[in-house]
Amino acid sequence: MKTRHRSKLVHEGQYVAEVDVELIVTDDEWSPYLSLEEASKLDDVREALRRGDLKKASRYGRIYTLTPLAV
């Protein structure tokens, strides 16, 4: 079993979090996949963004705000 690091984007409302996660790479058809801890981390970030708790969300990664350029 190998692992590799990737960035995942979590979008919620006007915010996007860029979170570094570790993917598990195996020889089966489900590969690559997240561990339970990594999936929970993404869920925690999404919930923090939904509540507007940017301080908690920023513990896991970089936070961006989305600004519309055209209407």
Stockholm file with secondary structure:
# STOCKHOLM 1.0

chainA/1-71         MKTRHRSKLVHEGQYVAEVDVELIVTDDEWSPYLSLEEASKLDDVREALRRGDLKKASRYGRIYTLTPLAV
#=GR chainA/1-71 SS CEEEEEEEEEEETTEEEEEEEEEEECSSTTCSEECHHHHHHHHHHHHHHHHTCHHHHTTTEEEEECCCSCC
#=GC SS_cons        CEEEEEEEEEEETTEEEEEEEEEEECSSTTCSEECHHHHHHHHHHHHHHHHTCHHHHTTTEEEEECCCSCC
//
